[in-house]
Amino acid sequence: MKKAFILAISFFLISMFSCKEDQDTQVPTVVILEPVENTEYEVLDQVFIRVNVSDNEVIESVQVSLVSDDSKNKVLPSVDFSVGQKEYLLEYTFDIADSLLSTGRYYFQVEAFDGENRTSAFRYINIRGMNRERTGVFVACSDGSTTDLYFDQNQFTFLRIHQFGKQYQGAVFNRFNQEFWFLPKNNNEIEMFDAVRGAVTFTRVFNSNFPNSFNTIKKDERDVRFTVADIGVKGFNQNYTYLTPATTVVESFGVGDLANVVEEVDRNGGNRALLVLNKNTGARLRAGNIFSDVVDIQFIDEENALIFCNTAQGGKGMLFNINTTALQSNLFSCDSIREVVKTSVGDFVISTKSEVQTYRPSNGSLTNYLTIGNAVLAYDDLNNQVYVGFGNQLRVYDYRQISAVQSTSMPDNIVGINVKFNQF
């Protein structure tokens, strides 16, 4: 029996050491040959990338990403390569395919994976973006039945440029196409004002395709996205569609860097859920339950979004993680929320039933900004200014200043404000 015990122990030790010998602890080697460090490129340029990758085991994959040195976020979709070799020379032409990238320092991250180990190499480049300037401000005013669109070309003198025959519900200015997208209330169409030609265009108006009314309209830097009951979320410039089940409808959504988040509600008004959607395709990735009526969804960073809600007790803010779907409630409480805008310094300006407040995620503070209830908001991120409309009054504030730098009266109640920018 003693001999059997010794044999068993010997077998165990041999097996243990064999497992250790089988474990691969050597990371791949990644050497970037091109581009040359700190080379300058312009947006829409092509960058030739040449990289040597090697390992003692077969390399499964290589990923190339362009990252902002300032934010540490990926600014374009990563490119993946399947390898299946121990030695690999990667040669690829990378398109800086975003005309809206700002001037600054970026780097390529080349990551190799051998099935057990990952390693990355980095190469810095400089990108010269297009200059940007504010070229005017749109203000929409409504008398309850029709909506007049006014435009100011940085003179703070608003002239009526068009009258829409329907009451206003929402609007965005799409910088990518230089168009003002107008969403009539309780209607199944979108009208567009072409800011370049100075005229309304009906060549791309949505109506007959969707039997149900549009609910909300939002934008990111490259697309206009809207919700409608029979399809969920639709992107105009990109091939982006999220189809809801027949029993649910999307009531709110937020646009993030890596993914989008929608609030999906049972058509009978019951269960509510926050869904994480693929940024490019609209595919459903994961979901988490929620029990409040979402007003807006605004991302703080790549992974976390602020959920602005209204309940029977008033407004509140919650934090939602798109990877874990964890929902942290009661970050702050306030009066009922009407509208939210995000500033370039990361703060949020919130229009409530009784006042305008600011929320700073970095320290969790909620402070009073203006004692103006149910205001319409817009933000000029180039000049760090907040536009506030209440009744027929329009005021402009340098952010964090309590005295308006400009003010004027409009002919009717202000129902929407959008700042127009140009790239050149």
N, C-alpha and C positions, 0 to 999 in steps of 0.2 A: 504493500500500500504506500509505503514511503517512496518507493521508486516511481510509482504512478503519480504521486504528488509532485515530485521533482520534474517529471516529464511535462506535467501540466503547466507548472510555472515556467519551464523553459519554452514551451510552445507560446505561452502568453507574451513572454519577453521578446521572442523572435517576431511575433505578429506585431507587437507595438513598435519595434524598431523598423519593421518593414513599412508600416503605415507612415512613420516619420520620413522614411526615405522616399516614399511615393509622393509626399506633399511637396508641391512646387512653391518655393519661397523666393524665386528669382523674378524680379519685375522686368517687363520689357524695356528695351532701350529705344528712346525716341530722339532723333536728331533732326532738327529743322534746318534745311539747306537754303531754302528760299521761302518767302521774300527776305530781303536784307533788313536787318533791324532798323526801325524808325523811318522806313521809307514812307513818303507821303503819297496818298491817293485821294482822288475826289469821289464823292458819291456817284454811283453807277459805273465806276471803273471795275475792271477785272484784275484780280490778283492771282498770279501763278504761284502755287504752293508745291514745294518739293520736299519730301520728308523721307528719311531712312528709318525703318522700324525693324527691330530684330529681337529674338528671344531664344532661350533654350528649348522652349516648347512652341507649338504651333500658335500663332497669333490669330485669335478669332475675329477681332474687329478693330477698326480705327475710326475715331470720330473727330471731325474738324468743326470748331465753333468760333464765331467772332464775338468778342466780349468787350463791353465798355469798361475801361479802366476806372472810370468814375463811379458807376453804379454796381459794377461786377455782375451785371446781368447780360445774358445773351441777347444780341440785338437783331439777329437773323436766325432762321431755322438751322440747326446743325446738319452736317452732311455725314452720313455713315457709310463705311466701306466694309464689306465682308472679305476676309483675307485668306485664312487657311494655309499660311506659309510661315516658316521660321524667319525668313529674310524677305523684306517687302520694301519696295520703293514706291511711295505714293506720289503721284503727279496729278494735280487737279487745278482747274481754273475756277476760283471762287468769285462770284458776282457780288459786289456791294450793292445789292438790288433794292436799296431803300433811299429814295431821294430826300427823305425827311430826316436822315441822320444828322446830328449836330456836329460841328467842328470839335475835334478833340482827339484824345489818345485812346487807342483800342489795342487789343491783342488777340492773336489766334491761339486757341488752345487745341493742341493735338493730343488726344488720349488714345492709348493702345490697351487692349484687354486680351489676356491669354487664357481666359477661362477661370483663373483664380486671382490674378493680380492685375491691377490697373496702374498706369503711370502716365504722366502728362508732361509735355514740353510747351513752352510759350514763346511767341515772337511778337514784339510790339510793332505797331504801325501807327501812323497819324492819318486821320481822315479829315479832309476839308469839306465841310457841309455847305449847303446853300445858305445864303443870308436870309434872314427872316425879318419882316417888318409888319407892324399893324397898319392895315390899309383902310380900316373903317369899322363901323359897328352897326349891326342890324338890331332894330327894335320892332317887335310886333305888338300892335295895339288892337283891342277888340271892343266892340260895343255890345257884345252878347250874341250877335248873329253873323256879322262879317268881321274879317281881320285885315287891317291895313299894315303893310310892311314898309318901314321907314329905314333910311340908310344915312349914316353920317360918315363922310370921308375925312375923318380926323380934324374936322372944323368945329365939332360939337354943334352942328346945325343939321337937324334931321329933316329930310325931304321924303315925301311919300313916293315910293317907286312901284308899288303894286297893291291891288286890293284882291284878297281872296274872298270868294263868295261863301265861305263857311267859317264856323267858329274855330279858333286855334286850339290845338291840343298839345303839340310839341314840335320842336324844330331843332336842327343842328346845322352848323356850317361845316361842310366837308372840305377841308383844306386840299385834299388830294385832287379833287375835281373842281375846286373853286365854285361849288354850288351850295345854295341854301335849300335844305330839304325841309319841307313844311308838311306837317301831319294834321289834317283836318280832324275835328272831333267827331266821334261816332260815325266814321266813314271808312270805306275799304279802299282808299286810294292814298297816294303820296304825290304831292305837287312839288315841283322844283323850280327855284329861281336861279338862273344862270348868271352869276355875278360878273363873268367876263363879258358876255354879250349884253348884259343889262336887260334881260328879258326872261319871261317865264317860258320854260320848255315843257312840252307835253309828250315829247317823243319817247320818254322812258318813265311815264307815269304808271304806277301799279294800280290796277283796279280789277279787271275781269278775272285775273288769276286767283284771287282770294275772295271767297264769299263772305268771310267774316271781317269785322273791323280790326284795324291796327290798334295795338295797345300802347306801345312805347317805341321810341326811336333813340338810338345812341350811336356813338362813333368811336373808333380808335384812330390812329394816325393814317390808316390806309383804307378804311372801309366805313360804310354806313350799315348799321345792323338794326333791324326792327323786329317787333314781335307781332304775331297775328294768330288768332285762336286755332286756325286749322293747320298751321305748319309749325308753330313754336317760335323759332328764331331764324331769320333769314338775313344773309349778308348780300349786299348788292354788288360790290366790286369783286369780291372773292367768291369762290364756289363753296359757300358755307351755308348749311341748312341743318337745323335740329328739328326733327319731327316729333311732336308730342303724341303720346297715346290718345286714343279717342276719349278717354275719361279725364284727361288733365289739360291744363292750359298754363302758359307762361305769363306771369304778371310783372316780373321785374328781372333785370339781368345786368351783370357787370362785365366789363372787358378787361382782362388781365394780360400780362406779358407772356405767360406760358399756357394759360387756360382761361376759359370764361366760366362764369357762374350764373345760373338762372334760378329763380324761384318758381317752382312748379306747383300748381294748386289743383285739387280735384274740382271738376266742373260743378259739383254740387256745393262747393264752398267749404269742403272738409279739409282733409289732410294737406299740409304744406311741406315741401322738401326743398333743400338747396342741392342742385345738381352741378357737378363739375363736368364741363364739356371740353373736348379737344379744341385747341385754339384754331386749327386750320380746317378741320373737317366737320366739327359739330358733334362728333361721336360722344356718347355718354360714357364717362369714366367712373364716377362714383357719386354717392349721394349721402346726405345727412338730413335728419328731420328738423323742422322748425315749427314754431307755434305762434308766430307773430306775422303781421301784415308788413311786408318789406316795401319801403319807399325807394331805397336806392342801395346799390352795391358798389363800393369803391375799393380798389386794391390799395394796400399800403406798400406791399413789396411783391415779389414773385409768388410767394406762398400764402399770404394772409390778406383777407379782404374784410373791410368793415361793412357790417350789415346794419343799415339804418332802418328802424322799424317804428310802426305805430301800433299801440295797444289801447285798450280801454282806459288805461291809466296815463297815457301820453306817449311821447317818443322815447326811444332808447337806442343805444348802440351795442352791437355784439361783434365779436371777433370770430371769423371763420377761417379755418386752415384747409386749403384745397387738397392737401395730401392725406391728412388724417380725418377730415370732415368733422374735427372737433369744433364745437360751438361754445364760446365763452360768453355768457350773457352778462348784462348789467355793467358794461364798461362805463356807461354814463346814462343818466335819465334827463329828459327835458320835456318841453311842451310838444304838442303834435308837430311832426316834421312835414314841411312842404317840399323843400328842395335842398340839394347838397352840391357844393362844388369843391374841388381839390385844388390847393394852391401849389406853387412851385417849390415851396419850402416844406411840403409834406403835411401842412395843417389842412383842416376841413372847415369850410364856412357853411353853417347850417341855418336855413330859414325855418323858423317855427311859427306857431300860431301867434305868439306874443312878442318875439324878438328875433334878432340875428345873433347867433352864437358861433364861437370857434372851438374846435376840438383839436388838441395836439397829441397824437399817438405816442410821441417820445416820452411824455411824462404823465399822460392820462388826464390832462387838465381840460375842463370845459369852462369857458369864460364868456361873459356877455360882451357882444361887440356893438350892437345897435339896438335901441328900443323901438324896433319897427316890426310889426307883425305881418305874417303871410307875404313876405317879400319875394320877388322874382330875382334870381341871382345869375351873374355871369362872372368869369374871371379872365383877366388878361395876364397870361403867364410871362409875357415878354416885359411888361412894365410893372408887374406885381400890383395890379389894381383890381378892386372888386366893384362890379356894377350892381347897383341895387335899385330895383323898381318896385314901387308900391303905389297903388292907385294910378294916377297919371304922372307921378313924380319919378324922375330918373336922377340918381346920384352916383358919383364915382368917387371911390376912396382909395388912397394909397393904403395898401394892406397894413393893418395894425394902427392906422391913424383914425381918430374918431371924427375929424372934420372933413367934410366933402371937399374935394378939389375942384369938382365941376357939378353942376346941377341944372336941370331944365324941366319944363312941363311938356307933356305930350298931349295930343288931342283926346285920346281915350285911355282906358285902363291898360296898363302894360301887362302882357301875358307871356312875353318871351324876349330874351336878350342874347345875342350871339356876337362874339368878337371875330372879325375877319382878318386873317393873316395871309401874306404872300410869301412864297419862296422864290428867290431869283439868283 
